[in-house]
Amino acid sequence: MDPALWAELESWAQDELRSVNGQIEYLLKQAVAKRKGGAGAQATPAKTSSSR
């Protein structure tokens, strides 16, 4: 994995109080739900930071 992408995921995961693996799993679940058009795509949105 691109080290810059890993660093972004790691920072995002810390903001969300998750491990990097937990953050990746969360994002994948959201993507799958969105692709299927399921209600999971409307789950609590991940926090974003304007500094990134």
Backbone as CSV, one residue per row, in Angstrom:
resi,resn,N_x,N_y,N_z,CA_x,CA_y,CA_z,C_x,C_y,C_z
1,MET,0.859,-1.174,0.000,0.000,0.000,0.000,0.902,1.233,0.000
2,ASP,0.460,2.236,-0.697,1.173,3.509,-0.750,1.334,4.056,0.675
3,PRO,2.567,4.369,1.090,2.783,4.875,2.452,2.003,6.153,2.776
4,ALA,1.809,7.002,1.791,1.038,8.229,2.032,-0.428,7.899,2.315
5,LEU,-0.978,6.930,1.586,-2.358,6.510,1.828,-2.471,5.877,3.206
6,TRP,-1.499,5.041,3.564,-1.501,4.406,4.887,-1.498,5.473,5.982
7,ALA,-0.668,6.503,5.819,-0.577,7.574,6.816,-1.912,8.299,6.955
8,GLU,-2.590,8.544,5.836,-3.900,9.196,5.882,-4.926,8.318,6.592
9,LEU,-4.917,7.027,6.274,-5.848,6.097,6.930,-5.555,6.004,8.422
10,GLU,-4.282,5.994,8.771,-3.896,5.909,10.177,-4.367,7.140,10.952
11,SER,-4.178,8.309,10.367,-4.628,9.546,11.000,-6.142,9.576,11.132
12,TRP,-6.841,9.190,10.078,-8.306,9.159,10.075,-8.815,8.176,11.124
13,ALA,-8.171,7.008,11.188,-8.561,5.992,12.163,-8.404,6.528,13.583
14,GLN,-7.330,7.227,13.846,-7.126,7.808,15.174,-8.223,8.810,15.501
15,ASP,-8.600,9.615,14.530,-9.688,10.586,14.731,-10.993,9.885,15.090
16,GLU,-11.202,8.690,14.532,-12.434,7.927,14.732,-12.328,6.906,15.866
17,LEU,-11.187,6.917,16.563,-10.930,5.976,17.666,-11.029,4.523,17.202
18,ARG,-10.443,4.253,16.026,-10.412,2.909,15.462,-8.965,2.535,15.157
19,SER,-8.736,1.243,14.994,-7.462,0.785,14.447,-7.499,1.043,12.936
20,VAL,-6.342,0.983,12.309,-6.320,1.151,10.853,-7.136,0.036,10.200
21,ASN,-6.966,-1.196,10.677,-7.748,-2.298,10.112,-9.242,-2.075,10.320
22,GLY,-9.619,-1.587,11.488,-11.021,-1.289,11.760,-11.556,-0.206,10.842
23,GLN,-10.725,0.801,10.574,-11.131,1.892,9.686,-11.320,1.378,8.266
24,ILE,-10.397,0.541,7.807,-10.510,-0.023,6.465,-11.771,-0.877,6.357
25,GLU,-12.042,-1.694,7.369,-13.249,-2.521,7.359,-14.500,-1.643,7.325
26,TYR,-14.526,-0.580,8.121,-15.662,0.350,8.157,-15.894,0.958,6.765
27,LEU,-14.816,1.415,6.133,-14.933,2.036,4.822,-15.391,1.030,3.765
28,LEU,-14.876,-0.188,3.839,-15.294,-1.214,2.887,-16.767,-1.567,3.059
29,LYS,-17.215,-1.681,4.295,-18.635,-1.975,4.546,-19.520,-0.872,3.988
30,GLN,-19.114,0.380,4.181,-19.889,1.497,3.632,-19.929,1.437,2.107
31,ALA,-18.793,1.135,1.492,-18.730,1.077,0.028,-19.611,-0.039,-0.514
32,VAL,-19.585,-1.203,0.133,-20.413,-2.332,-0.313,-21.893,-1.986,-0.155
33,ALA,-22.261,-1.397,0.983,-23.661,-1.027,1.210,-24.116,0.014,0.183
34,LYS,-23.237,0.964,-0.109,-23.586,1.995,-1.092,-23.774,1.370,-2.471
35,ARG,-22.895,0.451,-2.818,-22.996,-0.222,-4.118,-24.292,-1.009,-4.237
36,LYS,-24.705,-1.630,-3.139,-25.948,-2.403,-3.128,-27.171,-1.512,-2.950
37,GLY,-26.958,-0.239,-2.618,-28.062,0.670,-2.384,-28.723,0.442,-1.042
38,GLY,-28.006,-0.186,-0.137,-28.564,-0.524,1.170,-28.539,0.624,2.147
39,ALA,-29.247,0.434,3.242,-29.336,1.454,4.280,-28.001,1.672,4.975
40,GLY,-27.097,0.692,4.923,-25.788,0.841,5.553,-25.002,1.998,4.989
41,ALA,-25.294,2.383,3.768,-24.603,3.510,3.155,-24.973,4.816,3.840
42,GLN,-26.092,4.821,4.554,-26.531,6.019,5.259,-26.088,6.010,6.719
43,ALA,-25.182,5.111,7.073,-24.690,5.024,8.448,-24.004,6.319,8.834
44,THR,-23.717,6.454,10.098,-23.062,7.653,10.608,-21.844,7.965,9.760
45,PRO,-21.772,9.130,9.161,-20.639,9.454,8.309,-19.370,9.576,9.128
46,ALA,-18.264,9.217,8.527,-16.978,9.344,9.185,-16.636,10.820,9.327
47,LYS,-15.968,11.144,10.413,-15.547,12.527,10.617,-14.443,12.864,9.649
48,THR,-14.435,14.101,9.202,-13.357,14.564,8.351,-12.717,15.766,8.987
49,SER,-11.510,15.974,8.648,-10.783,17.124,9.174,-10.446,18.042,8.021
50,SER,-10.697,19.303,8.186,-10.427,20.259,7.126,-8.939,20.504,6.960
51,SER,-8.121,20.000,7.894,-6.681,20.210,7.801,-6.010,19.198,6.874
52,ARG,-6.760,18.276,6.306,-6.174,17.274,5.413,-6.628,17.475,4.015
